[in-house]
Every structure is written in structure tokens, then in C-alpha cells.
């Protein structure tokens, strides 16, 4: 867990070094699994302390240094910043929050020539499950198949997923490319990429269906084409004067 004293020490050490700070990568994160109706509040709070409040603390502490360098901030989100999964509600809530944090921060830091973006990995090999089992005690409300992860000899390594090299490459690009992108979707296969995009579009359709100013499918298609063209041309927002958190 990140605390204020650690963050203050980090900033003091950077300042003492005298070289300034150009790039920040917020990559720390923990996972939690379990049905939302059974998750203890302290477990939810513990995850948010790392995945959300930790990011806020570190970013807030060094934002002035980044601004002085007209640098970049990269937040490592997840496909679960778009997707929502059963028994993964706490984790997906935090990643949704990080996506919103990225969008708002991008607008706020734009006057300082600081570029803010998000890298959203899919399923890669990591220690997320191992750390979850280590830090969250088994209890009788855990849904299947979670209890099996606590059995002796259980494989919690996620070694069945590819190594996370592509995620590192995306972070490197976000930091150093002359024209970085606002979002990097990094998935090990086409299925995960399409599932993420379908979920984002499904939310658009759901909002549109309930709107008193509903657009036709043709109008939505035209809007998507317009936004795609804008993003491909180096923009990131939407027309009509609605803030989109784009840099």
C-alpha cells in the first residue's frame, strides 16, 4: 500500500537528484475476486488504496515536476477498464475509475504541455492471482472456482497466458513516440480486442436507446466514422464542444 510518507520521500529524492522528472508510469496494481454482494468493505478499500488512491497520491506529488518538463504520464489500466466481469467487480470498478482519472487528468494537464494516456492490457502472465491468494484469506462466500486456487499445489502463476512484453512495448511507445496515442489497447489475441470494443459500443447503444434524442443506426455509424477519422488524424475528442479528456 502506498502512503503519504513514502510518496513524499519519493518526491524529495527526485528533487535532490536535481535532474527533474519527465515521465511517470503508474503501474502498481492488485487484484480482487469475489461477488460484489459478499466482498467486505475493507477488502474493497484496500484494493482502491493501491489501484486508485495510490495513483492519485503519486501523480499529485510529482505533477509539478512533470509540468516543468512538459513530460508525460502513462497510467496502466486494463481491458477491465471497459469490460465488467462476474466475481471481478472490485477490480473492474478500480480500472474504470483509472480510465476516468486519465481522461480528466489529460484535460487538466494539457495547458502545461503534459501528455496523459492509458495503456489497457488484456490477459498476460502476471502475479495478480498469486498475490490475491497470498493477501486475501479464503472464506466460505468465495464463488467457484476461487477456492480451488487456495488448494496446495494450485497453479496461480497465469503462465498459460503470454509474457507481457507487448505491454512494455506499448508503455515505451506512450513515453517516447513523437506522436503518442491517447489509448493503447494491448491484447494477446483478436478475441479480447473485439470483446473490449464490442462492450464499449454496446454501452453507446444502451445510452442511445434510453435517450430522448435517440440517433438512428445510420447516424451512429456516421458519428463513429467521424470520430475514427479524427483520432486517426491525431485528435482524440468528440465534436460539439463536449469535453472528452483528449490531449
NORZITA-V210692 format. One record per residue. N is the residue number from 1. RES is the residue in one small letter. PSI is psi in radians with two decimals (* if undefined). NEAR is the number of other ideal C-beta (glycine too) atoms within 10 Angstrom. Layout:
# NORZITA-V210692
N&RES&PSI&NEAR / N&RES&PSI&NEAR
This chain:
# NORZITA-V210692
1&x&2.39&10 / 2&x&2.27&16 / 3&x&2.96&12 / 4&x&-0.62&9 / 5&x&-0.74&8 / 6&x&-0.73&14 / 7&x&-0.75&18 / 8&x&-0.69&12 / 9&x&-0.72&12 / 10&x&-0.86&15 / 11&x&-0.74&17 / 12&x&-0.70&11 / 13&x&-0.64&9 / 14&x&-0.79&15 / 15&x&-0.74&14 / 16&x&-0.53&8 / 17&x&-0.55&9 / 18&x&0.19&6 / 19&x&-0.03&9 / 20&x&-3.04&12 / 21&x&2.17&18 / 22&x&-0.63&14 / 23&x&2.48&15 / 24&x&2.26&22 / 25&x&1.97&16 / 26&x&1.72&21 / 27&x&-0.15&13 / 28&x&2.44&13 / 29&x&2.62&21 / 30&x&2.84&20 / 31&x&2.79&22 / 32&x&2.46&23 / 33&x&2.42&21 / 34&x&2.68&22 / 35&x&2.44&15 / 36&x&-0.58&13 / 37&x&-0.20&7 / 38&x&-0.22&13 / 39&x&2.27&19 / 40&x&2.53&12 / 41&x&-0.66&7 / 42&x&-0.53&7 / 43&x&-0.74&17 / 44&x&-0.76&17 / 45&x&-0.68&11 / 46&x&-0.73&17 / 47&x&-0.76&22 / 48&x&-0.53&17 / 49&x&-0.65&16 / 50&x&-0.97&15 / 51&x&-0.43&25 / 52&x&-1.04&19 / 53&x&-0.55&17 / 54&x&-0.75&20 / 55&x&-0.77&26 / 56&x&-0.80&16 / 57&x&-0.89&18 / 58&x&-0.79&20 / 59&x&-0.78&19 / 60&x&-0.65&12 / 61&x&-0.61&19 / 62&x&0.07&19 / 63&x&-0.69&18 / 64&x&-0.65&13 / 65&x&-0.73&16 / 66&x&-0.73&23 / 67&x&-0.69&15 / 68&x&-0.44&13 / 69&x&-0.02&16 / 70&x&0.89&12 / 71&x&-2.59&20 / 72&x&2.60&22 / 73&x&2.19&25 / 74&x&2.09&24 / 75&x&2.16&24 / 76&x&1.83&23 / 77&x&-2.28&28 / 78&x&2.80&26 / 79&x&-0.38&22 / 80&x&0.03&24 / 81&x&-0.18&22 / 82&x&-0.82&21 / 83&x&2.75&19 / 84&x&2.30&14 / 85&x&2.62&11 / 86&x&2.44&9 / 87&x&0.07&18 / 88&x&0.35&18 / 89&x&-0.73&19 / 90&x&-0.78&22 / 91&x&-0.79&23 / 92&x&-0.60&19 / 93&x&-0.79&20 / 94&x&-0.70&26 / 95&x&-0.59&25 / 96&x&-0.72&18 / 97&x&-0.69&18 / 98&x&-0.61&24 / 99&x&-0.79&19 / 100&x&-0.69&12 / 101&x&-0.76&20 / 102&x&-0.80&25 / 103&x&-0.81&20 / 104&x&-0.75&13 / 105&x&-0.63&23 / 106&x&-0.73&23 / 107&x&-0.76&15 / 108&x&-0.58&13 / 109&x&-0.16&21 / 110&x&-0.74&14 / 111&x&-0.31&8 / 112&x&0.16&14 / 113&x&0.56&13 / 114&x&2.23&22 / 115&x&2.25&21 / 116&x&2.32&27 / 117&x&2.99&24 / 118&x&2.41&27 / 119&x&2.16&25 / 120&x&1.65&25 / 121&x&2.69&23 / 122&x&-2.50&22 / 123&x&1.86&18 / 124&x&2.89&17 / 125&x&2.32&15 / 126&x&3.05&18 / 127&x&0.26&13 / 128&x&-0.85&19 / 129&x&-0.72&17 / 130&x&-0.78&16 / 131&x&-0.60&14 / 132&x&-0.85&19 / 133&x&-0.62&17 / 134&x&-0.65&10 / 135&x&-0.32&13 / 136&x&2.00&21 / 137&x&2.55&9 / 138&x&2.37&11 / 139&x&2.87&12 / 140&x&-0.10&6 / 141&x&0.03&11 / 142&x&2.23&20 / 143&x&2.71&12 / 144&x&2.55&7 / 145&x&0.39&9 / 146&x&-0.74&19 / 147&x&-0.50&13 / 148&x&-0.44&10 / 149&x&-0.32&16 / 150&x&-0.07&13 / 151&x&2.56&8 / 152&x&2.30&4 / 153&x&0.02&4 / 154&x&2.45&14 / 155&x&1.90&10 / 156&x&0.30&16 / 157&x&-0.27&12 / 158&x&0.48&16 / 159&x&-0.16&10 / 160&x&-0.18&8 / 161&x&2.74&13 / 162&x&2.73&16 / 163&x&2.58&12 / 164&x&0.46&18 / 165&x&-0.77&11 / 166&x&-0.50&16 / 167&x&-0.76&22 / 168&x&-0.69&14 / 169&x&-0.68&13 / 170&x&-0.70&23 / 171&x&-0.74&21 / 172&x&-0.78&12 / 173&x&-0.73&15 / 174&x&-0.58&25 / 175&x&-0.64&18 / 176&x&-0.20&10 / 177&x&2.46&10 / 178&x&-0.59&4 / 179&x&1.37&6 / 180&x&2.82&17 / 181&x&2.74&18 / 182&x&-0.53&21 / 183&x&2.47&19 / 184&x&1.99&21 / 185&x&1.99&19 / 186&x&1.76&22 / 187&x&2.64&20 / 188&x&-0.15&18 / 189&x&2.89&11 / 190&x&-0.58&8 / 191&x&-0.83&10 / 192&x&-0.67&17 / 193&x&-0.82&15 / 194&x&-0.64&11 / 195&x&-0.68&16 / 196&x&-0.79&20 / 197&x&-0.69&13 / 198&x&-0.68&12 / 199&x&-0.73&13 / 200&x&-0.73&12 / 201&x&-0.60&12 / 202&x&-0.65&10 / 203&x&-0.68&11 / 204&x&-0.80&13 / 205&x&-0.68&11 / 206&x&-0.75&10 / 207&x&-0.72&10 / 208&x&-0.69&16 / 209&x&-0.60&8 / 210&x&-0.05&8 / 211&x&2.44&9 / 212&x&-0.14&4 / 213&x&0.85&5 / 214&x&2.40&11 / 215&x&2.65&13 / 216&x&2.88&9 / 217&x&-0.64&9 / 218&x&-0.70&8 / 219&x&-0.68&11 / 220&x&-0.73&15 / 221&x&-0.74&11 / 222&x&-0.67&12 / 223&x&-0.74&16 / 224&x&-0.76&12 / 225&x&-0.71&10 / 226&x&-0.77&12 / 227&x&-0.72&16 / 228&x&-0.78&10 / 229&x&-0.70&10 / 230&x&-0.79&16 / 231&x&-0.76&16 / 232&x&-0.46&8 / 233&x&0.02&8 / 234&x&0.02&9 / 235&x&3.05&15 / 236&x&-0.01&18 / 237&x&-2.93&18 / 238&x&2.66&15 / 239&x&2.96&11 / 240&x&0.11&7 / 241&x&0.26&6 / 242&x&2.12&7 / 243&x&2.30&10 / 244&x&0.11&16 / 245&x&0.47&20 / 246&x&2.58&17 / 247&x&*&21
